[in-house]
Amino acid sequence: MSYEVCILHSGNDSNIIFKIKNSFKAAKSRITFEIIDIKTNQQVEAIVAIALRDYKERKMNLIIIISLAFLNTIWVTGYKTRILNDILNYPSENVLHIWAEDVNEQIMRMYSTHLCQTHIGFKRVLFKDLKYLSSDEVAEKIEHKLFEQKSSVWSQDKKAAYYALDEDFFPLDIKKSTLKLHELGVINLHNIAVKLNEGYWKKLANLLHFNPIAIQLLEKETFPADKMLEDIVKINPFFTLENLIDLLKEINLTEIVTYIQKVVLL
């Protein structure tokens, strides 16, 4: 077994990297780390993309630190698709996602529902659960999760088939859009909300893990879907129309997807 582990990050998570490295050093672990050095004046997204492709080709053990800084750095660039695809199709099972404290299920779903999956072999640890552990406990927890084998659950063939499902079930020729949701304009947003207000908005809210109190507050609104879309933009200003389309497809709201295709994307 190789005991070298690469750590992929966006340069803004030094506290997490420091905790991991020091814990393994104090625990006298045989694991060593390969970490990209990112300077403030460098094109971070390009460095991350190149490093990840290198790790993928070498089939390295990998820890990915996912924070808001990571998401906001990558998701607004042309490297997003390449980086996301490389993460989703990483050839080694020894991959662990560490979510920073500023990331949770609701926020993550606004960037990528795929990264939230638990049935595709993704292994996840929350940094808040590591923060106050001893060095030995941190090293043991990360090592156990990282090298936990799930070959019976997920294979490369299954993974490829899974990510082809959207096209199989939704053969619509949808124009991929990098438009931010807040850039659509009030009229377009309201028109989408009108469709969602026809009994569908709660499905989307549940998919995005809106908590029960938030849903109760939305129910009191005259037009709950309008307020929900407004809340989504506030939580994640980088949320795109493409993100919304992906979510609508996931809950089988093809009529609304078709409306967006024919009206909003003209």
VOGU-3710 file (C-alpha; in Angstrom, 3 decimals, decimal comma):
1> msyevcilhs> 0,000/0,000/0,000  1,199/3,499/-0,816  1,317/5,775/2,200  1,684/9,003/0,233  -1,448/11,150/0,216  -2,054/14,246/-1,910  -4,073/17,140/-0,497  -6,065/19,231/-2,979  -7,047/22,707/-1,760  -7,624/26,248/-2,998
11> gndsniifki> -5,009/27,997/-0,852  -7,407/29,334/1,779  -7,586/26,383/4,140  -4,217/26,493/5,890  -5,809/25,795/9,284  -7,197/22,468/8,056  -3,937/21,488/6,352  -1,981/22,453/9,485  -4,282/20,315/11,661  -3,944/17,292/9,373
21> knsfkaaksr> -0,168/17,483/8,921  0,603/18,109/12,583  -1,754/15,372/13,739  -0,144/12,741/11,541  3,334/13,918/12,516  2,515/13,785/16,238  0,889/10,376/15,817  4,100/9,116/14,163  2,105/7,878/11,187  3,828/6,415/8,138
31> itfeiidikt> 1,656/8,560/5,882  3,336/11,491/4,128  1,635/14,311/2,270  2,098/15,945/-1,121  0,553/19,421/-1,048  0,456/22,008/-3,822  1,921/25,378/-2,892  -0,437/28,155/-3,971  0,706/31,785/-3,991  -1,736/34,683/-3,711
41> nqqveaivai> -0,870/36,056/-7,151  -1,334/32,765/-8,997  -4,290/31,533/-11,054  -5,618/29,158/-8,408  -8,208/27,374/-10,557  -5,576/26,452/-13,165  -3,196/25,131/-10,508  -5,966/23,057/-8,919  -7,024/21,652/-12,309  -3,474/20,703/-13,295
51> alrdykerkm> -2,682/19,181/-9,894  -5,904/17,158/-9,815  -5,322/15,798/-13,324  -1,790/14,791/-12,270  -3,095/13,016/-9,146  -5,750/11,285/-11,237  -3,249/10,001/-13,799  -0,985/8,709/-11,002  -3,994/7,250/-9,126  -2,806/8,871/-5,928
61> nliiiislaf> -4,503/8,633/-2,546  -6,299/11,951/-2,222  -7,802/14,300/0,337  -9,920/17,136/-1,091  -10,586/20,083/1,201  -13,900/21,607/0,161  -14,664/25,045/1,555  -16,621/28,068/0,348  -13,330/29,519/-0,842  -12,702/26,366/-2,895
71> lntiwvtgyk> -16,201/26,455/-4,410  -16,239/30,196/-5,077  -12,788/30,013/-6,661  -13,594/27,117/-8,994  -17,290/27,441/-9,831  -17,030/30,872/-11,479  -14,313/29,814/-13,918  -14,064/27,797/-17,091  -12,199/25,106/-15,141  -15,303/24,093/-13,185
81> trilndilny> -16,433/21,314/-15,548  -12,965/19,794/-15,848  -12,315/19,848/-12,095  -15,757/18,504/-11,185  -15,503/15,707/-13,756  -12,057/14,711/-12,488  -13,364/14,607/-8,911  -16,433/12,580/-9,888  -14,428/10,143/-12,001  -11,346/9,809/-9,814
91> psenvlhiwa> -9,865/6,319/-10,417  -8,779/5,514/-6,861  -11,172/4,575/-4,063  -8,797/6,117/-1,545  -10,366/9,580/-1,707  -11,673/11,563/1,247  -13,587/14,848/1,105  -13,088/17,081/4,130  -15,787/19,741/4,383  -14,709/22,990/6,013
101> edvneqimrm> -16,868/24,576/8,702  -18,380/27,095/6,264  -19,866/24,302/4,116  -22,963/22,248/4,860  -25,407/20,078/2,922  -27,650/22,978/1,929  -24,811/25,160/0,664  -23,121/22,271/-1,138  -26,295/21,343/-3,014  -26,398/24,837/-4,463
111> ysthlcqthi> -23,035/24,199/-6,089  -23,237/20,497/-6,940  -25,752/17,852/-5,950  -23,302/15,205/-7,175  -20,770/16,131/-4,489  -23,458/15,493/-1,864  -24,086/11,898/-2,884  -23,399/9,194/-0,325  -24,170/6,123/-2,416  -21,399/6,529/-4,985
121> gfkrvlfkdl> -18,386/5,724/-2,876  -17,656/9,269/-1,752  -16,193/9,359/1,742  -16,666/12,485/3,804  -15,438/13,949/7,091  -16,537/17,271/8,555  -13,674/19,398/9,838  -15,786/20,462/12,815  -15,699/16,802/13,899  -11,887/16,790/13,754
131> kylssdevae> -11,215/20,198/15,223  -11,054/19,251/18,897  -9,783/15,679/18,594  -6,313/14,676/19,718  -3,590/14,118/17,118  -3,914/10,346/17,430  -7,689/10,533/17,020  -7,461/12,784/13,951  -4,873/10,544/12,284  -6,850/7,399/13,069
141> kiehklfeqk> -10,163/8,820/11,824  -8,746/10,178/8,554  -6,672/7,073/7,834  -9,612/4,761/8,507  -11,980/6,730/6,258  -9,410/7,296/3,520  -8,437/3,648/3,121  -11,892/2,214/3,711  -12,638/0,115/0,634  -15,987/0,357/-1,142
151> ssvwsqdkka> -15,320/-1,550/-4,341  -18,470/-3,617/-3,886  -20,539/-0,429/-3,790  -19,171/1,573/-6,669  -17,139/0,825/-9,770  -15,892/3,041/-12,575  -18,482/1,511/-14,928  -21,289/2,207/-12,466  -19,969/5,711/-11,949  -19,941/6,420/-15,690
161> ayyaldedff> -23,455/5,022/-16,015  -24,712/7,121/-13,114  -23,532/10,389/-14,595  -25,106/9,485/-17,944  -28,542/9,111/-16,366  -29,496/12,744/-16,780  -29,070/12,584/-20,545  -30,865/9,228/-20,784  -33,919/10,373/-18,868  -33,965/13,977/-20,066
171> pldikkstlk> -33,080/14,056/-23,777  -33,885/17,752/-23,979  -31,424/19,880/-25,866  -30,863/22,266/-22,984  -28,428/25,051/-23,575  -25,883/25,034/-20,761  -25,900/28,424/-19,124  -23,328/30,156/-16,957  -25,866/32,856/-16,124  -26,083/33,514/-12,412
181> lhelgvinlh> -29,611/33,226/-11,086  -29,571/36,856/-9,945  -28,607/37,921/-13,491  -31,849/36,596/-14,995  -33,796/39,680/-14,036  -36,894/40,078/-11,900  -39,373/39,091/-14,621  -37,636/35,829/-15,586  -37,137/34,861/-11,951  -40,779/35,555/-11,177
191> niavklnegy> -41,944/33,551/-14,202  -39,916/30,550/-13,013  -41,299/31,063/-9,511  -44,864/31,065/-10,873  -44,252/27,553/-12,215  -42,736/26,445/-8,896  -45,628/27,946/-6,933  -47,918/25,360/-8,532  -47,136/22,917/-5,721  -43,493/22,259/-6,658
201> wkklanllhf> -41,424/24,723/-4,654  -41,384/22,546/-1,528  -39,790/19,652/-3,462  -36,946/21,954/-4,431  -36,645/23,328/-0,890  -36,410/19,800/0,519  -33,795/18,824/-2,061  -31,742/21,845/-0,983  -32,160/20,807/2,670  -34,053/23,900/3,780
211> npiaiqllek> -34,751/23,261/7,452  -38,363/22,859/8,711  -38,455/26,382/10,174  -37,332/27,917/6,870  -40,016/25,943/5,023  -42,668/27,052/7,532  -41,677/30,677/6,964  -41,897/30,195/3,203  -45,366/28,686/3,571  -46,534/31,965/5,106
221> etfpadkmle> -45,443/33,903/2,027  -48,031/34,811/-0,614  -45,577/33,629/-3,274  -43,246/31,163/-1,501  -41,227/30,235/-4,589  -40,276/33,884/-5,203  -38,942/34,137/-1,657  -37,186/30,774/-1,945  -35,308/31,827/-5,098  -34,416/35,086/-3,364
231> divkinpfft> -33,036/33,107/-0,394  -31,021/30,851/-2,709  -29,356/33,877/-4,310  -28,557/35,338/-0,875  -26,982/32,091/0,332  -25,026/31,551/-2,873  -24,683/34,512/-5,274  -22,802/32,215/-7,672  -25,797/29,875/-8,066  -26,412/29,532/-11,805
241> lenlidllke> -29,379/28,757/-14,003  -27,577/25,526/-14,884  -27,525/24,593/-11,177  -31,278/25,179/-11,003  -31,899/23,087/-14,116  -29,880/20,200/-12,661  -31,952/20,287/-9,471  -35,242/20,443/-11,364  -34,190/17,438/-13,423  -33,315/15,536/-10,272
251> inlteivtyi> -36,898/15,870/-8,986  -38,456/15,178/-12,404  -39,845/18,680/-13,006  -39,393/18,382/-16,764  -42,185/20,845/-17,558  -40,339/23,644/-15,785  -37,060/22,615/-17,439  -38,799/22,782/-20,825  -40,200/26,220/-19,969  -36,721/27,490/-19,082
261> qkvvll> -35,356/26,022/-22,306  -38,001/27,577/-24,532  -38,542/30,916/-22,811  -35,695/31,933/-20,494  -32,806/30,629/-22,615  -33,982/32,095/-25,901
//
